[in-house]
Amino acid sequence: MGRLDRRSQSAKMRFEAARKRRMHPLWQGQLAPVHWRTKFTTKEMKDV
């Protein structure tokens, strides 16, 4: 259980880091296109 928990936590941190990296200042105050968000989410899901 602890092992699984730690693994999911690291995956979550990686996800957050990737999201911050992709969040260019230009995106601030502006919604990313739906296709951009979808593509990003599915890629992250496969990565985890």
Order of alpha helices (4+ residues) and beta strands (2+ residues): alpha-alpha
